[in-house]
């Protein structure tokens, strides 16, 4: 994901060490949305509209 953002960003994105308040890991998942709502993503991230 970072590589895709770097490619698309103007000016260039610089990766830095995380801020102490940053969440180191999330368990975000679209599984619940799919199961409960029948939702599915329509665009695969690397194939997005500006790829």
trRosetta pair geometry for C-beta under 8 A, 3 or more apart (Angstrom, degrees):
i j d omega theta_ij theta_ji phi_ij phi_ji
1 4 5.8 -55 -154 36 35 111
1 5 6.4 33 151 -17 68 105
1 45 7.0 -45 -103 165 88 148
2 5 5.7 -56 -148 38 34 110
2 6 6.2 37 154 -21 67 105
2 13 7.6 -141 -166 103 79 136
2 15 6.4 32 -167 -85 139 123
3 6 5.7 -52 -146 35 31 113
3 7 6.4 33 154 -22 63 106
4 7 5.6 -53 -149 34 31 114
4 8 6.4 15 158 -7 65 112
4 45 7.1 -167 15 153 175 100
4 46 6.6 -134 -87 -109 137 66
4 48 7.8 95 -177 20 137 128
4 51 7.9 -43 -142 -108 110 87
5 8 6.0 -66 -144 46 30 101
5 9 5.6 32 161 -33 69 115
5 13 5.7 1 126 11 101 162
6 9 6.0 -54 -133 28 24 112
6 12 6.5 25 -159 -158 80 80
6 13 4.9 -115 -100 50 66 105
8 50 6.1 80 -124 113 124 129
9 12 6.2 102 96 -133 104 26
9 13 4.5 65 61 -32 163 100
18 22 4.3 -111 -174 52 107 147
18 24 7.0 92 141 -101 173 71
19 22 4.7 115 58 -27 78 100
23 26 5.9 55 123 -62 132 90
29 32 6.6 97 92 -1 95 87
30 33 5.0 -55 -165 44 68 115
30 34 5.8 71 137 -26 84 102
30 39 7.2 -109 -177 101 103 107
30 41 6.7 -19 -168 -36 173 102
31 34 5.7 -60 -151 37 30 111
31 35 6.2 22 157 -15 67 110
32 35 5.8 -58 -141 41 31 107
32 36 5.7 6 168 1 69 116
33 36 6.5 -63 -129 50 22 94
33 37 5.3 -32 -172 36 62 120
33 39 4.4 -43 148 56 101 128
34 37 7.2 -58 -97 58 10 76
34 38 6.9 26 -164 -137 47 15
34 39 5.6 -102 -87 67 49 66
34 40 6.0 62 -114 -79 102 67
41 44 7.1 110 114 -81 125 43
43 47 6.2 -144 -172 88 80 90
43 48 5.6 81 152 -108 129 57
43 49 7.0 -39 -139 -37 158 77
44 47 4.6 52 68 26 94 111
44 48 7.8 -120 88 -50 47 60
45 48 6.0 -12 -166 -43 36 106
46 51 6.4 75 162 -112 52 140
47 51 5.7 -84 -148 0 27 158
48 51 5.3 127 58 -39 67 98
